[in-house]
């Protein structure tokens, strides 16, 4: 049964004040694992992101092999000034978007953990974000009751189309 609910891994105190959002990257890579016995296995590895009440976005590397999982912190992304309510990976796995109570959306480069773009147009906290299947558009939703479609790769003030 694929939905048995068996816990693979638990990470205590992942965020100081609680977790609001999480998302897996759809990009999987395979890594060679050499066990203490010398036996070799192939592990599926992928990125996982969390957003918390501590204003942080955390990016984790998850490796899964033989029914066990490991969770290793890759980045602490610090630029939001309020809790992070949503996170989403781009389809190509190169970027991560985060939305916050500070009314901003940040698109992060996952190669180095730097902010690629910060967008501000919402008037209340940003609670939802999602990339289009081709990764060229980012949709965000807010408690201001607006949905904004952002064209990525252009200046933030030129990229927004709002639907109320």
N, C-alpha and C positions, 0 to 999 in steps of 0.2 A: 504494500500500500504506500504510494508515494506521499500521502498526506497523513502519516502516522503521528506527526507532531513531536518526534524525538529531537531533543536539543542536541545540536552538534557542538556548539561552543557558546560560552557566556563571557562577556567582558564587563567586569564590575567597574563602576565609576568611569564609563566611557566619556561622559560629559559631566561637568560639575553640578549642573542644575537641572538635568533631565534632557531627554531627547524628544524632539518634535517631528522629525522627518528622517526618512532613510530611503535609499535607492541603490539598486545594483546596476553596474554597467553591463551592457549587452555584449561587450567584447570579452571573449575568453581566450586565454593563451594556455599553453601546456608547458609545464616545467618538470624537469627531471628531479626526482627525490631519491636520495641514497640513504637508506635506513642504516642504523648502527650495525646491523648484521651484514651489511654490504649489499643487500638486496636493493634492486632499483625499481621504482614505480614512476608513473606519469601522474602529475597532479594538475587538475584544472585550477587556474588562477584567474581572478577577476577583481575589479575595483568595487568598493562599496562606500557610499557616502552617508554621513549623518549630519543633521543640523540640530543645534541645541539651544536651550535657554541661557547658556553661557556666552552667547553671541558668536560661537565658533561653528565652522564647518570642518568636519574631520573626514579625511579620505583614508580608507583602509585597504590593504591588500588581503584578499581572502584566498587561501589555498585549500582545495578539497581533494582528498585521496583516501581510499579505503574506508569510506564512511566517516572520516574524521575531518575536521576543519581547523585551520589556524587563522588567526586574525592579527594582522600587524599594522600599526599606524604608519602611514606614509606621509601625510601632511596634516598640520593644524593650519587652517586658513583663517586669518584674523583680519577682517576689515569691516565687518558689520558692527554697528553700535547698539543693536537690540537683538532679541532672540531670533533665531533662524527657523522659519516655518516650512520651507520647502527646498528640496534639492533635486536636480535632474541631470543625468549624463546626456551628452550629445550622442547621436547614433554612431558616430565614428570613434567614440571613447576618448576624444582629445580634449574635450571641454566639460566643465561642470557648471551649471547655473544654480544660484542660491537666491532666495527671497527672504526678506526680513521685516521685522517690526519697525525698522528704520526707514521703511518705504522704498528701499533700493533693491535692485537686482544686480548681482555681480556674476559675470561670466569669468571663470577661472581657467587658466591653462594648466592641464594636468601633467605636462612635461616638467614643469618647474614650480607649480603652486602659486604662480603670480596672477594677479587680476588682469584680465585682458580688456574688460570693459565694465563700466558701472553705469547703470541706467536708472534714472529717476523721473517718474511721471505720475505714479500713483500718489494719492493723497491720504491713504491709510495703509496699514501693514499689508505686505505681499504674502499671500497664503498659498499660492499655487503657481507652479511653473512646469512647462513641458516643451521639448523640442519637436519640431516637425520631423517626419521620417527622413527627409534629406538633410536636416540639420541647418537649413538656411533661415529658419524662422523660430523664434522663441515666443511662446505664449505665456502671459502672466495674468494671474487673477488676484484681486485684492478685496479687502473689506470695504473699499470705496465703491463696490459693486461694478467695477469696470474690468473688462478683459482687454489686454493690450497685446497686439502682435508686433514683435520687434524684428526688423530685418537686420540680421547680424552682419558685421563687417563694415558697417557705415557708422558715421557719427551718431551718437545716441539721440540727439535732438532731431535728427532727420529720419530716424528709423521707426518711429511709433505710429501705429494705426490703432485707434481706440474704438471699441464697440461697447456701448453702455448697456 
